[in-house]
Amino acid sequence: CLMFVLAGLPRVSQAQEVFCQIMVDANKLGGADQQLYQSMQAAINEFVNNRKWTNDTYQFQERISFSMNIVLDERLSVNQFKATVQIQSNRPVFNSGYTTVMLNYTDPDWIFEYTEFQPLEFDINMHQSNLTSMLAFYVYTVLGLDYDTFGLMGGQEFHQKAKQIVNNAQNAQEMGWRQSQSLRNRYWLNENLTNRVS
């Protein structure tokens, strides 16, 4: 009987794939609504760090480490924000105490809506929210780059998922998804990662 009880308990040794340190910096917006910005940071943290992104099993210490520093530049309306985000991912160097930078990228084109206490929803097959599409795009990009270090084109599954997010967002009003909008945006970042010469 005890064995059945233990079998039903969650396995605490397993963890999600990523460990992302997320900071939402609202200093440019002044001192009001600090609770809203704290809620935003908590919601983004929950979305990124507690979602299952792959079919692989990770131990706690194996999680892929990266950071997102989201600077809120402007509040366009009650629940719409313009932001700049810095994404940096690192990977341990084999058999050493060092890490190496895999991605260090600044995206100045984040325009998104956030409503406090509203769940952040994401579907890989459709563009529901610019916020969750952007977050998922960068998680899959980080995963793809990390998996690339294990074998030639090892991360293509995740770069293709990021590409699907880009394709879904082609009719989005927000900037950053289309080829013609810039020479350095999410479209071109993904294009360069998926069309490399093997």
C-alpha positions as CSV (number, residue, x, y, z in Angstrom):
1,C,0.0,0.0,0.0
2,L,2.9,2.4,0.8
3,M,4.4,1.8,-2.6
4,F,1.2,3.0,-4.3
5,V,1.1,6.2,-2.1
6,L,4.7,7.0,-2.9
7,A,4.1,6.4,-6.6
8,G,1.4,9.0,-6.6
9,L,3.6,11.7,-5.2
10,P,5.4,14.2,-7.6
11,R,9.0,13.5,-8.3
12,V,10.8,16.4,-6.8
13,S,14.1,15.5,-8.4
14,Q,12.7,16.5,-11.8
15,A,12.6,20.1,-12.9
16,Q,11.4,22.3,-15.8
17,E,14.0,22.8,-18.6
18,V,14.8,26.5,-18.0
19,F,15.7,28.7,-15.2
20,C,15.2,32.2,-16.2
21,Q,16.0,35.2,-14.0
22,I,13.4,37.8,-15.0
23,M,13.4,41.4,-14.0
24,V,10.8,44.0,-15.0
25,D,12.3,47.5,-14.6
26,A,9.6,50.1,-14.4
27,N,11.8,53.0,-13.3
28,K,11.1,55.0,-16.4
29,L,7.4,55.0,-15.7
30,G,7.6,56.6,-12.3
31,G,6.5,55.4,-8.8
32,A,2.8,54.6,-9.4
33,D,1.4,51.1,-9.9
34,Q,4.4,49.3,-8.4
35,Q,2.1,46.4,-7.5
36,L,1.1,46.0,-11.2
37,Y,4.7,45.7,-12.2
38,Q,5.5,43.2,-9.5
39,S,2.5,41.2,-10.6
40,M,3.7,41.4,-14.2
41,Q,7.1,40.1,-13.2
42,A,5.6,37.3,-11.2
43,A,3.3,36.3,-14.1
44,I,6.1,36.3,-16.7
45,N,8.3,34.3,-14.3
46,E,5.5,31.7,-13.8
47,F,4.9,31.5,-17.6
48,V,8.6,31.0,-18.5
49,N,9.9,28.9,-15.6
50,N,6.9,26.6,-14.8
51,R,5.9,25.6,-18.3
52,K,7.1,22.4,-20.0
53,W,8.9,23.4,-23.1
54,T,10.4,20.1,-24.3
55,N,9.7,16.3,-24.1
56,D,13.0,15.8,-22.3
57,T,13.5,15.1,-18.6
58,Y,15.8,17.5,-16.7
59,Q,17.3,17.3,-13.3
60,F,17.2,20.5,-11.2
61,Q,20.9,21.2,-11.8
62,E,20.6,20.6,-15.5
63,R,18.2,23.4,-16.2
64,I,19.2,25.9,-18.9
65,S,20.1,29.2,-17.4
66,F,19.3,32.6,-18.9
67,S,18.0,36.0,-18.0
68,M,15.5,38.5,-19.3
69,N,15.8,42.1,-18.3
70,I,12.6,43.9,-19.4
71,V,12.8,47.7,-19.3
72,L,9.4,49.3,-19.6
73,D,10.0,52.4,-21.7
74,E,6.5,53.7,-22.0
75,R,3.0,53.0,-20.9
76,L,0.9,53.4,-24.0
77,S,-2.5,52.8,-22.4
78,V,-3.9,51.3,-19.2
79,N,-2.7,47.8,-20.1
80,Q,-0.4,48.4,-23.1
81,F,3.4,48.8,-22.7
82,K,6.4,49.5,-24.9
83,A,9.6,47.8,-23.6
84,T,13.2,46.9,-24.4
85,V,14.4,43.5,-23.4
86,Q,17.9,42.1,-23.0
87,I,18.1,38.3,-23.3
88,Q,21.3,36.5,-22.2
89,S,21.8,32.8,-22.0
90,N,24.9,30.9,-20.7
91,R,26.1,27.4,-20.9
92,P,28.7,25.7,-18.6
93,V,32.0,24.9,-20.3
94,F,32.6,21.1,-20.1
95,N,34.9,20.0,-17.3
96,S,35.4,23.5,-15.9
97,G,33.9,26.0,-13.5
98,Y,33.3,28.5,-16.3
99,T,30.2,29.4,-18.4
100,T,30.1,30.8,-21.9
101,V,27.6,33.2,-23.4
102,M,25.3,31.5,-26.0
103,L,23.0,34.5,-26.7
104,N,23.3,38.2,-25.9
105,Y,20.5,40.0,-27.7
106,T,18.6,43.2,-27.3
107,D,15.1,43.6,-28.6
108,P,13.8,47.2,-28.6
109,D,10.4,46.3,-30.3
110,W,8.4,44.9,-27.5
111,I,4.9,46.2,-27.5
112,F,2.5,44.1,-25.5
113,E,-0.7,44.1,-23.4
114,Y,-0.7,42.9,-19.8
115,T,-3.8,42.8,-17.6
116,E,-3.2,42.1,-13.9
117,F,-4.3,38.6,-12.7
118,Q,-5.3,37.6,-16.2
119,P,-3.6,34.2,-17.1
120,L,-0.9,34.4,-19.8
121,E,-2.1,32.0,-22.5
122,F,0.0,30.6,-25.3
123,D,-0.8,28.3,-28.2
124,I,2.1,27.2,-30.6
125,N,-0.5,27.1,-33.4
126,M,-1.8,30.7,-33.2
127,H,-0.8,34.2,-32.2
128,Q,-3.0,34.9,-29.2
129,S,-0.9,37.5,-27.3
130,N,2.2,39.5,-28.3
131,L,3.6,39.1,-24.8
132,T,3.4,35.3,-24.7
133,S,4.5,34.9,-28.3
134,M,7.6,37.0,-27.6
135,L,8.4,35.1,-24.4
136,A,7.9,31.7,-26.1
137,F,10.0,32.8,-29.1
138,Y,13.0,33.6,-26.9
139,V,12.6,30.5,-24.8
140,Y,12.6,28.3,-27.9
141,T,15.6,30.3,-29.3
142,V,17.6,29.8,-26.1
143,L,16.7,26.1,-26.1
144,G,17.7,25.7,-29.7
145,L,21.1,27.3,-29.1
146,D,21.7,25.1,-26.1
147,Y,20.8,21.9,-28.0
148,D,23.0,23.0,-30.9
149,T,26.0,22.6,-28.6
150,F,25.3,18.9,-28.3
151,G,25.4,18.1,-32.0
152,L,25.3,19.6,-35.5
153,M,21.9,21.3,-35.9
154,G,20.8,19.7,-32.6
155,G,18.5,22.6,-31.8
156,Q,16.6,22.8,-35.0
157,E,13.4,21.4,-33.5
158,F,13.3,24.4,-31.2
159,H,14.4,26.9,-33.9
160,Q,11.5,25.6,-36.0
161,K,9.1,26.2,-33.2
162,A,10.4,29.7,-32.9
163,K,9.9,30.0,-36.6
164,Q,6.3,28.9,-36.3
165,I,5.7,31.7,-33.7
166,V,7.2,34.2,-36.2
167,N,4.9,32.8,-39.0
168,N,1.8,33.0,-36.7
169,A,2.6,36.7,-36.0
170,Q,2.9,37.9,-39.6
171,N,-0.4,39.7,-39.4
172,A,0.2,41.1,-35.9
173,Q,0.0,44.8,-35.5
174,E,3.1,44.9,-33.3
175,M,6.6,45.4,-34.7
176,G,9.4,42.8,-34.8
177,W,7.9,39.9,-36.6
178,R,8.1,40.8,-40.3
179,Q,11.0,40.7,-42.7
180,S,10.3,44.2,-44.0
181,Q,10.2,46.0,-40.7
182,S,13.8,45.9,-39.9
183,L,17.1,44.2,-40.7
184,R,17.5,43.1,-37.1
185,N,14.4,41.8,-35.4
186,R,12.8,38.4,-34.4
187,Y,12.2,37.4,-38.0
188,W,15.9,37.8,-39.0
189,L,17.2,36.3,-35.8
190,N,15.2,33.2,-36.5
191,E,16.0,33.2,-40.2
192,N,19.7,33.3,-39.5
193,L,19.4,30.4,-37.0
194,T,17.2,28.2,-39.2
195,N,19.0,28.7,-42.6
196,R,22.6,28.1,-41.5
197,V,24.9,26.2,-43.9
198,S,25.3,22.7,-42.4
